[in-house]
Amino acid sequence: MLTIKLITEQTERVIKGLEKKHFGNAEATINQVIELDKKRRAAQTVLDKNLAEAKQLAARIGALMKEGKREEAEAVKAQVAALKQTNAALEEEMRQAAEETQRVLYTIPNIPYDEVPEGAHAEDNVVERTGGEVPNLGTNPLPHWELAKKYNLIDFDLGVKISGAGFPVYRGKGARLQRALINFFLDEARNAGYEEIMPPTVVNQASGYGTGQLPDKEGQMYHCTADDLYLIPTAEVPVTNIYRDVILDEKELPIKNTAYTQCFRREAGSYGKEVRGLNRLHEFSKIEIVRIDTPEHSKESHKEMLDHVEGLVKKLELPYRILRLCGGDMSFTAALCFDFEVYSAAQERWLEVSSVSNFDAYQANRLKCRYRRADDKKTELCHTLNGSALALPRILAAILENNQTPEGIRIPKVLVPYCGFDMID
């Protein structure tokens, strides 16, 4: 979340940033935070004055008792008692103001960097660059859901029987290709210096608030109400929360973690041909990369992460493009985000496969994730970053569709050692 310091010292910048993100009532909400903070500070000032006065009065009581001036001592005691009552009311006022401030802050998204383009919708995103070649599949190429049925790779109907729509069953070479992609992505991340983590796939409420999924995305997360636990929508949540309430040494940064997990998303309100097959699922596999860094180095880390993801799609021989997201299409927590899309020649559309984001200090402030500077030993908020490297469903869909031939489906060369086969026929 945004810091009170940022809001009070750079109010106009914050309001303009929120307007760029198309956050409604930006000025009114920020002014509410400022007024609540003033109220808390005013109560704190009076409380501090009263506590100092009570301390002086307490010392006076002792002196009066020694002098035998009991009546005067009792009168001072009454003053102290009255101050205690006033102080209790002040403390309650401060508590309520702090709680209300926190509640409002949780509803305010991160502000975008200056380099984020203006815009309200996905159509306003800016194409940074493209790569790869779109294959010529001839006439009537098959979409991946028909290829999956033809070669017995994925059973969508069986998934409906077991769980419901959006829970596919991978089988045979489909399952092996899925596992090959997981191992390939993890190997590439480890080779790039990321430590592999195997986290839980359920998290508590504090973890959801720490990375910003709560309260913003509460309706999109599967909630185990009996235990008040949430199924993770991405490994970003448990991995980043490793560093909740932690003070790191500057020499430890940047920290680089990777994790493979199943991810769960309700995707409420998603219907139609755009979500058919693997295009949008309730459960899917994803490899995530996460970094914790200093403010001075986080933009360089972001670039390195973008280069890493671009290297993956290149090795998979997929046509791709990289989008710089506009203010209105960015996530609640991101300050700067790039999306990777691969082209499906059979569906004739772009499929999003990764978002690589810099959150600045927004998540770190929620997490209380700090680092101790090497020069002056002062503590500062870290910057957090994360990205999909990669999400499997649409990658798998594009591989199946773009590599279909009359003889079968060709496997990208880089995956053959992981699969153990070079064709699906």
N, C-alpha and C positions, 0 to 999 in steps of 0.2 A: 504494500500500500504506500501511498505518498506520505512523506514525512511532514510533520507540522512545521518544521523549519523551512522546507521547500515551499509549502503553501503560504506561510506568513511572509517570507522574504522575497518570493518571486510569484506573487499572486496573479499578476496579469499574464505571465508566461504559462502558469498552470491553467488558467481559464481558457486561454487561446488554444492550448494543447488539448484540453477536453473537448472544446468545440470542434477541433480538427478531427477528433475521434467520434464526433456526432453524439456526444453524451448530453442528454437533455438536462436543462436547468443547471448548467455548469456554474454560472456566476452565483446563483442562489445557494447551491450546495456548498461551494467553497466559502461563501460568506457565513454560512451556518457553522462550518468548522471553525472559522476564525472567531466568531462570537462565543462559541462554546469554550474555545481555548482561553479567550479573555476572561470568561466567567470563572474558569478553573484557576487561572493565575491570580485573579483578584481575591478569590477565597483563600488561596495559598498565602498571599501577602498579609491578609488580616490574621490568618491562623499563625503565621510566623511571629507577628507582632504580639499576639495574645500569649503564645507560648513563652516568649521572652519576658513578658510582663508577669505571667504566672510564676516563672522561675524566680524573679525578683521578689514577688510577694511571698513565696514560700520561704525564702531566706529571711524576710522581715518577720514572719510569724515566729520563727525560732528565736530571733533577737528579742521580740516583745515578750515572749514567754519567759525568757531568762530575766527580763527586767520586772517580771511580775505583773505586766499589763495584760491580764487575761481578756478583759472586755475588748480591748483594741485588737488583740490577737484573733479573737473570735470574729470580729468584724472583717478582718483581712481574710480569714478562712472563708467567710461567706462570699467575698469578692472572687476568691480562687474557684469556689464551687460554681459561681455564675459563669466564670470564664470557661470552665470545663464544659458546661452545658452549651455555651456558644460555640466552643471548639468542636464539639461532637456534631453540631448542626453544620458547621463549616466543612468538616470532613465528609459528611454525607453529601453535601452539595458538590464537593470536589469529586467524590466517587461517581455520582450520577452524571456529572459533566464529562468525566473521563470515559465512562461507559457509552454515553451517547455519541461522543466524538469517535470512539472506536467503531461503533455501529455504522456511523455515516461514512467513515473512511473506508470500511469494507465494501461500500457500494460504489466507490469512485474508482474508475479504471486508471491504468497507467497513462502517462502522457507520452505522445510520440516524439521521436527525435525530429530535428528540423528537416532531415533528408527524406522523411516519409512524405509521399505525394498526397495532395489534396484529393478527396473523393469519398463517395458514400457507399459504393457497391463494388463487387468484384470486377465489373466492367471498367472501373477506373484504375485498376492495378496497372503497373508499368512493366512491360517485358524488358528485363535486363539483358538477356542473351538466350540464344537457342543453340542446340547441338544435336548431332546424330542425323540420320537419314530416315525419312518416312518410307517404309517398304511399299512396293507395288504388289498387292495381293491378288490382282486380277479381279474377276467378277464374282460377286456373291461370297465374299469371305464370311466365315462364321464368327459370331461373337463368342466370348470365352465360355458362357454358360452352355452353349451348344457343343463346343469343343470338349468341355468337361464331361458332358453326357456321352458324346461319341466315343471318347477314349477311356471312359470310366475313371475319371480323375477326381471329381467332386460330386457328391450326391446332395443336392439342395433339398430334395423331397425328404430324404432320410433325416436331415437336420431339422426339418419342420416337425417330423414325427417325434423326435427325441426331445427337442427344446422349443422350437418355434421358428418363424421366419427370421433370417439373419444369423443363423447358427449352422454353417455348412459342415459337412463331413468330408474330409479329404481321405482318399484311399489310393492304394497302389502307388503308381508313379506320381500321382498328384501329391500324396503325402510325402514321398521322398523328395520331390522338387521343393515343397514347402520347407522341409528340414534342411535341404541344401542351401536355400536362401538364408535361413537363420544362421547356419554355421559360417557361410561366406561373409555375411555382414558382421558377425561377431569377430571373425578372424581379421577382417579389414580394420575394425575399430581397435582391436588389441595391437595390431601392427602400427597403428597411428598413435599409440601411447595411452589408450584409454584402459583403465582398470575395469575388469568385468565384475559386475554386481549381480547377485541373484536375490532380489528383494521379495517381500510379500506382495500378493496381488489384492489384498484388502488393507485399507488404512483407516485410522481413526479420524474423528472430526478435526482435530488439531492439524493433522497433516493436510486435509483438504483445504483448510483456511490458510495454511502456510504457503501453498503454491498458487492459491487464488481460484481453485475450482469451486470453493465455497466462499460466499453464498451464490456466486454468479452462475454456476452451472449445476446447481443442486438437482434440478429436475432432469438433467441429462445423465446423472450418475445412478447406478443401481445401489440401493440402500438396504442393507441388512438391518431392519429396524430392531429386531430382538437384541442385537449386540451393539447397535449404533455404529456399524462399520460400513464402509463404502468400497465397492469393487472399483479398482483403479481404471481410469480412462486412458492412462498412459503411464509408462515407467517413470516419467518426469516426477510424478507425485512422491512415490516412496524414496527414489534416489535423491532428489533434492532435499527431502526432509531428513536425510542422514545428518545434514548440517544445521538443523534447527537448534537454536540455543547453544551454538558452538562459536568459540573465538579461535580462529586459525592464525597461524604465523604467516607473515607475508611470504616467507621462503617456501611455504607449501603450495603456493598458488602459481599457475592455475591448476586446480584439481580437475582431472578428466575421468569421468566414469561412463561406462556403457552397460546396458542391461537388455536382455531379451525377456519379455513378458507377454502373456495374454492380456488384451485390453478389452474393456467392456463399456459400451456406450448405448444408452437407450435409444438415441436418435429419434426422439419423439417428433412426429409430424413429417417424417421422411417417407414419401411415396412416389410411385411412378417409375418410368423406364430409367430415369437417372440413377436409381438405386438397385437396379436389377443385378442378379448374380453376385459378384464380389465387389461391386461398386460401392456398396454401403452395408456394413455388417454391424451386428450387436456385439459379436465377439470376434477378435482377430489378433494376429501375432504382429509384434512390432519390436524393432531394435531401436533403442533410444540412446542418444549421446547427450551428456550433461556436463557443463563446466561451471566451476566456481572460480571467480577471478577478481583482480583488482579493477577499480574504475579506469585506471590509466591503460590497462591492457585488454579490456573486454572487447573493444571493437576489432582488435587484431585476432582475438579468439573467435569472434563471430565470422570473420573472413576465412579463417582456417577451417571452421566447421562447414561453411559453404563449399569450400574446395573439396573437402572430404566427401560430402554428399554428391557433388557433381562427379567426382571420380567413380563413385559406385554406379551411377546410371550410365556413365560412359562404358565401364567394363561390362555392363549388362547389354550393351549395344542397343540401347533404347533411344529413340528420338525424344528430346526433352526441351523444356524451356524453364527459365527462372524468372519469377515475378517479384517485384518489389511491391508489397501490399500498401494500399492507400490507407489513410486514417480510419475510414469507416469500415474497412474489411479486416482490420487487425483484431487479434484476440484481446480480451479484457486486460491481460497482464503484460502484453508485449510493448516495448518501446520502438522496436524495429524488427520487421519480419520479412523473410523471403520464402516464397512457396516454390517447390519443385513440382512440375507436372510432366508426365510422360504421355506420348501420343498413342492412342489406340486406333490403329489403321482400320480395324473391323468396325468399331463403333463410330469412327470418324469424330473423335472428341478427345479433349485433353483430360487427363485424370490426375488429380492431386495425389502425390505420394510422400511429400515431406513438407514440414514447416520448420524453418530454422530461425530461432528468435533470440534477441537480446532483451532481457527484462530490466536492465539497468539495476537500480537498488530496490525496485518495487517488491519483488518476492523476498529479498534479503531482509527488508524492514519487517515484513510479516513474520519471517522465520527467526528474526533476531540472529541472523548469520553475519558475523563480523570477522575482521582480521586485524591483527596487531601490526602496525607499521614497523619496519625494521629500523627506521631512522630515529623517530621520536617516541616509539612504543605506544602511541595513541591508537585507539581502536576506531575503525570505520566500517560502514556497511560494505559488504562484498557486492559484486555484480553476479547475477546468475544467467546462464544461457542454456538452451537445449534445442534439440532437433531430432527428427525421425531419420534413422539411418539404417534401414528404411522401414516404412509400413508395408506389410507383405501383400494384402489382398489385391490392390490395383497394380502393383508390380507384377504379381503372378498373372493377372488378367492380361496385361500388356505383353508379357512374354509369350503366353499362349497364342494370343491373337496375331501379333506381329511376326511370329515365326512359323505360322502354319504354311505347309506346302502340300502338294498332292501326295507326297510320300508319308507325311506325318508332321509332327511339330519338332522343329529343330531346337536343341538346347544351346543357349549361349556358351561359348567355349569356356569361359571362366567358371561355369557351374558344373561342367562335366566331371571333374575330379570329385566333386561333392555328391553328385547324383549317382555316378556309376553307369550312366547311359547318356548317349548323345542325341537320341531321337525318341519321341513318343509316337508309336505306330500301332 
